[in-house]
Amino acid sequence: MSEVDKLWELQTVLSALNEREKQMAVKPEGFAAIDREYQSANDEMSRLQEQLDGLGRERRRVDGELSDQQETLRKYQGQLMQVKNQQQYAAAWKEIDATRKHVKDLEESVLRNMTEADGLQQQLDGRRGGHGELESRYNVAHDEWQHSLGDLKKEAEELRKRAEALEATLPPRLRNEFQRILKQRNGVAVARVDNNTCSACRTRIRPALAQQLKRGDLAFCEGCHRILYMERPSS
Ligand SMILES: [Zn+2]
């Protein structure tokens, strides 16, 4: 087999493999419905958990500030014992009042935080309660779908092996060239010539190039730079 023939066969195998892979990626409606339900339940639980984590961080911050303020309050209350006159007494009380108010605000904020966290936790627990059942339904549907792909999977596996075997027979330079064009040209590295035209991009093939192809030489399309393949009468 000439190199061009090998490249053409490799292209044919890869196109067939690509077709199988596309078919395998399509989720049947029965599975798609439960897949959506399962993913959205997961998203919702992650969202609730993130909110809870956020509240937890806020709670720790407020708790820290609260204990600082309580410490300050004790300090002022201690000072109250040592005041020398009415003026110092009034000043100490003013500080105590302001700090008490601050402490009260922080305590209320902790309460709000706890109430909100309880509500979120209940929602999350509710979600988790039904999740095991949803997850098993998802797994069953997923297995059924994968099982139904049995033949396609087998075909794809055989095509993959065939492609590897063909690639192994190509000189490394040519294999790299093929892979490079394959990537750049949307999975089609070799284009067949029909009626002296590139079937991939419709560029006319000049007579000199056609002669090369008839000899079985490696030639590239002047329009899309793919490797060209022309059927030749078998000798
Ligand atoms: Zn072309």
Residues whose N, C-alpha, C, O or C-beta is under 5 A from the ligand:
A	BS01	ZN	C198 A200 C201 R202 T203 C221 G223 C224 H225
